């Protein structure tokens, strides 16, 4: 087992985008600032998709201008295309990384962004070049890496071919997303062993959803295969709007708790993170479902909640 893993918090983007109502900008900023005080060193803070498509994230520039994070916290934004990059560059000095994305499944990509995988990758190559010209760290995300609800299992060769295209375009990190919760631990281990072998020198990141209750088991399988980079969302927020019902990222507090109990460092203060997850319940006005919100970490046993 590795001595340490790296975790990127994606709740402010992947989590908030799936909420039925818009969260006020001031409350987003407060929550992100609270996350920045937990010891997290990577946070995905905004997206520059079309505001008419995902109105919950239309305030990306305001969020970037308003947050106040420690210098050591890397701030990432999600970029869908050149127009999105143009908008993001209006706040260039306020973020450190930019992520581009595609679905491995043709059907999902068409339904999600209205383009073929080939057309999306052509655009991504242009955006990746421009990101690197801005001296920004370029990351890439491949959605439906482990299966598509419209097409079924996506062949691993198809996914890794896309990953190699991203790496050739300049992505130094590639995240593989279980967008609709179709992965299982056996396949997760096989997949990440193959990805790490095929993409030397590239940071390989696991992004699992807990849609069908296998998220933490999949993360453990990826860990044993050599993966040390993960994405998750506080409060188990998020999911995918296409198709409906594909909800539930791994809760960051559950993932951190599992690693800490295994003796693996994350640099994150778990009680402070749980406080942030509980705070988002107040903002949303409903109870969230992460285990750590309900039970707390193991060393809280016997203490008042």
N, C-alpha and C positions, 0 to 999 in steps of 0.2 A: 504494500500500500504506500502511496506517496505521503510525505510528511505534511504537505499543504496543497490545497486546491484554490482555484480562483472562481469567484461567483460574480456574475453581472446581474444586477437587479433591473428587471424590465417592466415592473409594474406601472411606472409613470407613462409608459407608452403602450405596451402590449396589454396591460391590465385595464387602464382607463379607457382604451378605445372600444372595449367590449361592454362598457356600462351603458344602460339605456338612456341615462340622462347625463348632461354635461356637468362636470365638476367645475365649480368656479375657479378661475385662474389663481386667485389668492390662496385657495385651499390646496391646489396642486403644488404651488410653490412651497407652502408650509410643510406638506408631506414630504416633498423631495428633500428639503433642507433637513427634516428629521431623519430621513434615510441616510443622508450624508454624515450624520453624527453617530452612526452605528458601527463604523469601521469598514463599511462597504467601500471598495476602491474603484468600482465601475458601476455606473448607472446609465441606463437608456432613458433620456429625459424627455424626448420629443420626437415627433414625426412630421414630415412635410408632404404628406399626401394631400390630395384635393380636399378642401374643407367641406364641400358638398357631399363627398363620399363618406368621410369620417369626421363629422362636425365636432366630436368630442376632443379632437386634437388640433382644432383650428387655431388655437392660441400658442402654437409652438414658439414663435418669436418672443411673445410676452413672457412665457415661462423661462426661456433661456436668459432673457434680460433680468428676470426677477430673482432667480435662485442664487443662493450664496453658499457654495460648497467649499470644503477644504481643498487646498491646492492639489493634494494627492489624489483626489477623486476624479477619475476620467469620465467625461460627459460624452455620451454617444447620441447621435440623432439618426433616424431612419430616413433614407432618401429613395423615393420611388422612381425618379426620372430626372432629366436635366432641369425641367421647370422647378421641381422640388429642390434641387441643389441650388438653383439660382435664388430661391426664396430663403433657403437656409444660410447662404453666404451673407445675407444681410446681418447675421449675428455670428460671423466667422470666429471672432475672438472669444466667443462664449462656449465653444465646444471643441473637443479634442479628437473625436472619432466619428466617422460616418459609415453607415451600413447600407449596402445594396442588397436586393433580394430577388428571388424567383421561386416558383414552385417546380418541383421535379415532375409533377404530373401536368400534362398538357391541359386536361379538362379543368383542373383546379386553377391553373394559371389563367386560363381564359375567363373563368368565372370570377376570379379575384381581381385581375387587373385588365382584362379584356384584350390580352395579347397572347400570341404563341410563345412557347419557351424560347424558340430561336430569336424572335423579335425582341423579347425581353433581354436576352443575353447580349444582343447587338447594342441595345441601349445601355446596358450595364457596363460594357467595356468602355464606352465613351465617358460615362459618369465616373467610373473608377479612375480613369486617366486624369480627369479634372480634380477629383478628390486628392490624388497624389500630388498634383501640381500646387495644391493649396497647403502642402506639407501636413495634411491630415492623415491619420491612420485609417486605412481602408479595411473594413470587414465585410463579409458576405454571409447571407443567410439563405439556406435552401429549405423551403417549406415542403411539407408532405414527403420528407426523406424516407419515411418508414411505411408509407402507405397512403392511399388516396380513397376517400369514400365513394368516388365516382368510378375509379379505374381499378381499385384493389391494390395489391402490393406493387410498389414501384421497384423494378430491378435495381440491385445495388450498383451494377455497372453504369446504369443511366445516371444515378445520383452522383457517383464519383467522377464520371465524365464531366458533369457540370461543375463539380468542385475544382477539377483541374483547369477548366476554362476560367473560373474566378481567380485561381492562383496565378495563372498566366497573365491575367489582367491587372494584377497587383494587389489582390486581397491577401493580407498577412494573417487573417483569421477567418475561418469558415465555420459557421454554426449550422448544425443539422437539426431541423425542427420536426418534432412529432406532432404536427399541426392539429390533427384530429384524434389523437390518442390511440393510434393503431399499433404501436410497437409493443414488444414483449421482451422480457429480460434475456432470453436466449438469443434472440435476433440482435438486441442492442449490443451484446458482447461481441458477436461476430462482426457486426457492422463497424463498430469503432476500432476493432483490431485491424480490419481491412483499410479503413480510412487513414489511420495513423501510419500504416505501412505505405500507402500510396501517395501520401502528401507530406513528405519529410520537410521540416522547416516551417510548416504552417501550423498555427495554433488551431487545434480542433476543439470545438465547443459543442456540448450536448444541451439541447433544449427540449425537455420532455413535458408533456401535458399529463395531468392526472385524470383525464376524462373517464377512463375505465378503471381507475384505481391502481395502475401499475407504474406510476411516475417514479416513485422512490426506488422501486425494484429495478427499473430501467437505469436510473442514475447509478446505482450500485454496480450493475453489470458493465456500464460504460467505464466506471472507475477501475474495475478489475481488468479491463482491456487496455488501460493505460491513459484514459482521458482524465485530464486534471482541470478542465475549464467547463463551467456550467452556467446556464441562464435560468432564472426563476423569478417568481413574482410574489411580493409580500401579500399575505392574506389569501393566497391561491386565486388571485384575480386573473382575469383574462381568458384567452381562448382564441377561437377563430370565428369570424362572422359567416364564413362559408365552409360547410353548411351550418344551419342552425343546430344548436346542441353541442357543438364542439368546444366546450368550455373547460377551463380549469388548468392553468399552469401548475407545476409543482410550487407549493408555498415555499418561499425562501426560508422562512423560519423553520419549517420542517426539514428542509435539505441541510441547513446549517446544523440543526440539532442532531441529525443522523451522523454527519461528519464528525462533530465534536465528540459524540459518544463513541466513535470509532478511533478517537485519538488523532484525528486529522485536523490540522489548523486551517482556519479560514480568515483570521484577522477580524472577525465580526463579533460584536458583543450581542449575544443572543437575547438577553432580557430587554435590551434597548430596541432591538429589532422587533420583538414581540409587541412592545409598547407602540411602535409605529404601525404595526399591523392592526392592533386594536383601535388605534386612532382612526384608521381609514374606515372602520366600521361606523364610527360616529359620523364621519363625513357622508357616507353612503346611506346611513339610516337603516342598516340591516346587519344581521349577524353573518359573519363569514365562517368558512368551514375548515380552515386549516387546523390540524391537530394541536399545534403548539399554542394557538390562540386559546383553545379550550383548556388544555391540560398544563401548559407551561413546559419549560424544560424539565428534565429528569430531576435535577437537583432542587426543584421547587416542591418536590413531594412533601406533603405535610404542612406546607406553608399556606397562609391565606392568599387567595388570588386578588 
